[in-house]
């Protein structure tokens, strides 16, 4: 059989292995980085609600410090060698270059073959969901055999610590390998549903600050800071409204389409805040809600894959229906349904 050929009865694209990595450095809410916030935040506000510690890259560490072991772990769990990987999907955020994305550096460090196509998927924060969907489709079409998906974030280095949104970001990386398998216990992509509300476009964004020094600095009339995450007043209102009520819509639509009750679903979601978590828990009422927000923080692009891999050892999924719910600042929400069949 040629690579990519599918026996529609037995061989299907499935998650062959998962892996994750988070930095060991765990600043608490008392970290000096938050001194300005504590001195200026309104007394009635509590931006630290739901957080105890967050995973943060330390001096001398970068995205590859966490993306490499996460990807390597996923490949080892899948019992595959670098030579087995046909396609590398995912995203490194924030990459040191505007382009190319540092996902290409991961290709080099892993020793993947020259024939392995590196395709960055930039739709934060639903990068992992989108990459799984693409991997599944390409394997079904016979265009790839084994696909490595890897995403990692270093957003603690790209926020303004004079803003409330600096409290939640954390760093982490997660990975998965998708390939053909006859094992029904392994997760399989079933369907997806997305709600896109681009009327909010431009209210949340990653960009540097523009300065016009006088006199010019080294002959430059315009200089820029490093990129950092910015939210306008409209963005704060929009995220509160869309995140609370709009984000669960693709999930509930997806479950209704497949006649699946929420009581038989495990949920892994973008962990932006514990307030959103409680709203979703109340509205959706899943059988199991897997999250690490109190200890790991908001790992941005890596929330979902990290928690998926973390759950294997720490909070095993008890259901055969799994929904990955992702949000993005453009704004959109995506729900991806995975299923498996365990022996009864």
C-alpha positions as CSV (number, residue, x, y, z in Angstrom):
1,X,0.0,0.0,0.0
2,X,1.3,3.4,-0.8
3,X,1.7,5.9,2.0
4,X,-1.5,7.8,2.7
5,X,-3.8,5.0,1.4
6,X,-6.7,4.5,3.8
7,X,-8.7,1.4,4.5
8,X,-12.0,3.0,5.3
9,X,-12.9,0.2,7.7
10,X,-9.8,0.1,9.9
11,X,-7.1,2.6,9.1
12,X,-8.0,6.2,10.0
13,X,-6.1,9.3,10.9
14,X,-5.7,9.3,14.7
15,X,-3.6,11.0,17.3
16,X,-0.7,8.6,17.7
17,X,1.1,10.5,20.4
18,X,1.1,13.8,22.4
19,X,3.7,15.7,24.4
20,X,4.1,19.0,26.3
21,X,6.7,21.1,28.0
22,X,6.4,24.0,30.4
23,X,9.2,26.0,32.1
24,X,10.0,25.1,35.7
25,X,10.1,28.8,36.7
26,X,6.8,29.6,38.4
27,X,6.4,33.2,39.5
28,X,3.6,33.8,42.0
29,X,1.1,36.7,42.2
30,X,3.7,38.3,44.5
31,X,6.3,38.5,41.8
32,X,7.9,42.0,41.5
33,X,6.9,42.1,37.9
34,X,3.3,42.8,39.1
35,X,4.2,45.6,41.6
36,X,3.0,48.4,39.2
37,X,-0.3,46.6,38.6
38,X,-0.9,46.2,42.4
39,X,-0.1,49.8,43.0
40,X,-2.5,51.1,40.3
41,X,-5.3,48.6,40.0
42,X,-8.7,49.8,41.3
43,X,-9.4,48.4,44.7
44,X,-12.6,46.7,43.5
45,X,-10.8,44.9,40.7
46,X,-8.9,41.6,41.1
47,X,-7.0,40.7,37.9
48,X,-5.2,37.9,39.8
49,X,-8.4,36.0,40.4
50,X,-7.9,32.3,39.5
51,X,-4.1,32.4,39.3
52,X,-1.6,31.1,41.8
53,X,1.5,30.7,39.6
54,X,2.3,30.8,35.9
55,X,5.0,29.0,33.8
56,X,7.6,31.4,32.7
57,X,10.7,31.0,30.5
58,X,13.9,32.0,32.4
59,X,17.1,33.7,31.4
60,X,18.8,31.9,28.5
61,X,15.7,30.0,27.6
62,X,13.6,30.5,24.4
63,X,10.8,28.9,22.5
64,X,12.9,26.0,21.4
65,X,13.6,25.3,25.1
66,X,10.0,24.1,25.4
67,X,8.9,23.3,21.8
68,X,11.7,20.8,21.1
69,X,11.0,18.5,24.1
70,X,7.3,18.7,23.5
71,X,7.7,17.7,19.9
72,X,10.2,15.0,20.8
73,X,7.9,13.6,23.4
74,X,5.0,13.4,21.0
75,X,7.1,11.6,18.4
76,X,8.4,9.1,21.1
77,X,4.9,8.4,22.3
78,X,3.9,7.8,18.7
79,X,6.9,5.4,18.3
80,X,8.1,7.4,15.3
81,X,11.5,8.6,14.1
82,X,12.2,12.0,12.5
83,X,12.5,10.3,9.2
84,X,8.8,9.2,9.5
85,X,7.4,12.8,9.6
86,X,6.1,14.1,6.3
87,X,4.7,17.5,7.4
88,X,5.3,19.9,10.3
89,X,2.4,22.1,11.2
90,X,2.0,24.6,14.0
91,X,3.3,27.9,15.2
92,X,6.0,29.5,17.3
93,X,4.6,32.7,19.0
94,X,6.2,35.1,19.2
95,X,8.9,34.2,16.7
96,X,12.1,36.3,16.8
97,X,11.5,37.1,13.1
98,X,8.3,38.4,11.5
99,X,9.1,35.7,8.9
100,X,10.2,33.0,8.7
101,X,8.4,31.5,11.7
102,X,10.7,29.7,14.2
103,X,8.8,26.5,13.4
104,X,11.5,26.0,10.8
105,X,14.1,26.1,13.5
106,X,12.3,23.2,15.2
107,X,12.5,21.3,12.0
108,X,16.3,21.7,12.1
109,X,16.6,20.8,15.8
110,X,14.5,17.6,15.4
111,X,16.5,16.5,12.4
112,X,13.4,16.2,10.2
113,X,14.0,15.2,6.6
114,X,14.5,17.8,3.9
115,X,11.3,16.5,2.3
116,X,9.3,17.5,5.4
117,X,7.2,20.6,4.6
118,X,7.1,23.2,7.3
119,X,3.8,25.1,7.3
120,X,3.2,27.7,10.1
121,X,-0.5,28.0,11.0
122,X,-1.1,31.6,12.3
123,X,-4.6,31.8,13.7
124,X,-3.9,32.4,17.3
125,X,-5.2,31.0,19.6
126,X,-6.8,28.2,17.6
127,X,-3.5,27.1,15.9
128,X,-3.6,23.6,17.4
129,X,-7.2,23.0,16.4
130,X,-6.6,24.2,12.9
131,X,-3.4,22.2,12.5
132,X,-5.2,19.0,13.6
133,X,-8.0,19.7,11.2
134,X,-5.5,20.2,8.3
135,X,-3.5,17.1,9.3
136,X,-6.6,15.0,9.3
137,X,-7.7,16.2,5.9
138,X,-4.3,15.8,4.2
139,X,-3.9,12.3,5.5
140,X,-7.4,11.3,4.3
141,X,-6.5,12.8,0.9
142,X,-3.4,10.7,0.8
143,X,-1.1,13.8,0.7
144,X,0.7,12.9,4.0
145,X,1.4,9.9,6.1
146,X,2.5,11.3,9.5
147,X,2.0,14.9,10.5
148,X,3.7,16.5,13.5
149,X,1.8,19.4,15.1
150,X,3.7,21.7,17.4
151,X,2.8,25.0,19.0
152,X,4.6,27.1,21.6
153,X,4.2,30.5,23.2
154,X,6.5,32.9,25.0
155,X,4.0,35.7,25.6
156,X,5.3,36.5,29.1
157,X,8.0,38.4,27.1
158,X,5.4,40.2,25.0
159,X,3.1,42.0,27.3
160,X,3.2,45.4,28.9
161,X,3.4,44.9,32.7
162,X,1.6,48.2,33.2
163,X,-1.6,46.5,31.9
164,X,-4.1,44.1,33.4
165,X,-3.5,41.6,30.6
166,X,0.1,41.1,31.8
167,X,-1.2,39.1,34.8
168,X,-2.4,36.0,33.0
169,X,0.2,35.1,30.2
170,X,2.4,32.1,30.6
171,X,4.8,30.1,28.5
172,X,4.4,26.5,27.3
173,X,4.5,24.2,24.3
174,X,2.4,21.2,23.2
175,X,2.6,18.8,20.3
176,X,0.8,15.8,18.7
177,X,1.5,13.4,15.9
178,X,-1.4,12.5,13.6
179,X,-1.1,9.4,11.4
180,X,-2.9,6.3,10.2
181,X,-3.9,3.8,12.8
182,X,-6.3,0.9,13.4
183,X,-6.4,1.5,17.2
184,X,-9.9,2.8,18.1
185,X,-8.7,3.9,21.5
186,X,-6.7,6.7,19.9
187,X,-8.4,10.0,19.4
188,X,-9.8,10.8,15.9
189,X,-10.9,14.2,14.5
190,X,-14.7,14.0,13.8
191,X,-15.9,17.5,13.0
192,X,-15.5,21.2,13.7
193,X,-17.6,24.3,14.0
194,X,-16.4,27.9,14.0
195,X,-18.0,31.3,14.8
196,X,-16.1,34.3,13.3
197,X,-16.9,37.8,14.5
198,X,-14.4,40.0,12.6
199,X,-16.4,43.1,13.4
200,X,-14.1,43.2,16.4
201,X,-10.9,43.1,14.3
202,X,-8.3,45.5,15.5
203,X,-9.4,45.6,19.1
204,X,-6.8,43.0,20.2
205,X,-3.5,42.7,18.5
206,X,0.2,42.1,18.8
207,X,2.3,45.1,17.6
208,X,5.3,47.1,18.7
209,X,5.1,50.8,19.8
210,X,6.2,53.4,17.2
211,X,8.4,56.2,18.3
212,X,9.7,59.2,16.4
213,X,12.9,60.3,18.3
214,X,14.1,63.9,18.1
215,X,16.8,64.2,17.1
216,X,16.8,61.0,15.0
217,X,18.4,57.9,16.7
218,X,21.4,56.7,14.8
219,X,19.9,58.3,11.7
220,X,16.5,56.6,12.2
221,X,13.5,58.9,12.2
222,X,11.2,56.1,13.3
223,X,11.9,53.3,15.8
224,X,9.8,50.5,17.2
225,X,9.7,48.6,20.4
226,X,9.5,44.8,20.5
227,X,5.9,43.6,19.7
228,X,3.6,43.3,22.7
229,X,-0.1,42.3,23.1
230,X,-2.5,45.2,23.2
231,X,-6.2,45.4,23.9
232,X,-8.3,48.5,23.3
233,X,-11.2,49.5,25.5
234,X,-13.5,48.1,22.8
235,X,-11.5,44.9,22.9
236,X,-12.0,44.5,26.6
237,X,-15.8,44.9,26.2
238,X,-16.0,42.7,23.2
239,X,-14.0,39.9,24.7
240,X,-16.2,39.9,27.8
241,X,-19.3,39.7,25.7
242,X,-18.0,37.3,23.0
243,X,-16.0,35.2,25.3
244,X,-18.8,34.6,27.8
245,X,-21.8,34.1,25.6
246,X,-20.5,33.7,22.0
247,X,-17.5,31.4,22.5
248,X,-19.6,28.3,23.6
249,X,-21.8,28.6,20.5
250,X,-19.6,26.5,18.2
251,X,-19.4,23.8,20.9
252,X,-23.2,23.6,21.5
253,X,-23.8,23.7,17.7
254,X,-21.3,20.9,17.2
255,X,-22.8,18.7,19.9
256,X,-26.4,19.3,18.6
257,X,-25.2,18.3,15.1
258,X,-24.0,14.9,16.3
259,X,-26.7,14.5,19.0
260,X,-24.2,14.3,21.8
261,X,-25.2,15.4,25.3
262,X,-22.7,17.6,27.1
263,X,-22.9,15.2,30.0
264,X,-20.8,12.7,27.9
265,X,-18.1,15.2,26.9
266,X,-14.7,16.2,28.2
267,X,-13.8,19.8,27.5
268,X,-10.4,21.4,27.1
269,X,-10.6,25.1,26.4
270,X,-8.5,28.2,25.9
271,X,-7.8,29.3,29.5
272,X,-7.9,33.0,29.4
273,X,-9.5,33.5,32.8
274,X,-11.2,31.6,35.6
275,X,-14.2,33.9,35.2
276,X,-14.7,32.6,31.7
277,X,-14.2,29.0,32.9
278,X,-16.9,29.3,35.5
279,X,-19.3,30.8,32.9
280,X,-18.6,28.0,30.5
281,X,-18.8,25.3,33.1
282,X,-22.2,26.6,34.1
283,X,-23.5,27.1,30.6
284,X,-22.1,23.9,29.0
285,X,-22.0,21.5,32.0
286,X,-19.5,19.1,30.6
287,X,-18.8,15.8,32.3
288,X,-15.1,16.7,32.7
289,X,-13.3,20.0,32.4
290,X,-9.6,19.7,32.1
291,X,-7.6,22.9,33.0
292,X,-4.4,24.0,34.6
293,X,-5.0,27.8,34.8
294,X,-4.2,28.2,38.5
295,X,-0.7,26.6,38.2
296,X,0.3,27.1,34.6
297,X,-1.5,30.3,33.7
298,X,-2.7,31.3,30.2
299,X,-0.3,29.6,27.8
300,X,-1.9,31.4,24.9
301,X,-1.4,29.3,21.7
302,X,-0.4,26.2,23.8
303,X,-3.2,26.0,26.3
304,X,-5.1,23.2,24.5
305,X,-2.2,20.9,23.5
306,X,-0.5,21.3,26.8
307,X,-3.6,20.3,28.8
308,X,-4.4,17.5,26.4
309,X,-0.9,16.0,26.9
310,X,-0.9,16.9,30.6
311,X,-4.2,15.1,31.2
312,X,-2.7,11.7,30.2
313,X,-0.8,11.4,33.5
314,X,-2.6,13.9,35.8
315,X,-6.3,13.9,34.9
316,X,-7.1,11.1,32.5
317,X,-10.0,11.7,30.2
318,X,-12.9,9.5,31.2
319,X,-15.2,10.2,28.2
320,X,-15.1,9.1,24.6
321,X,-16.1,12.5,23.3
322,X,-13.6,15.3,23.6
323,X,-14.1,18.9,22.5
324,X,-11.2,21.4,22.1
325,X,-12.6,24.9,22.4
326,X,-10.3,27.7,21.1
327,X,-10.7,31.5,21.1
328,X,-8.8,34.1,19.0
329,X,-8.4,37.8,19.2
330,X,-9.7,38.6,15.7
331,X,-12.3,37.4,17.2
332,X,-13.3,33.8,16.5
333,X,-14.1,30.7,18.4
334,X,-13.5,27.1,17.2
335,X,-14.8,23.8,18.6
336,X,-13.1,20.6,17.4
337,X,-14.7,17.3,18.2
338,X,-12.6,14.2,18.8
339,X,-13.8,10.7,19.5
340,X,-12.4,7.3,20.4
341,X,-13.8,3.9,21.2
342,X,-12.7,2.1,24.3
343,X,-13.5,-1.5,25.1
344,X,-16.8,-1.7,27.0
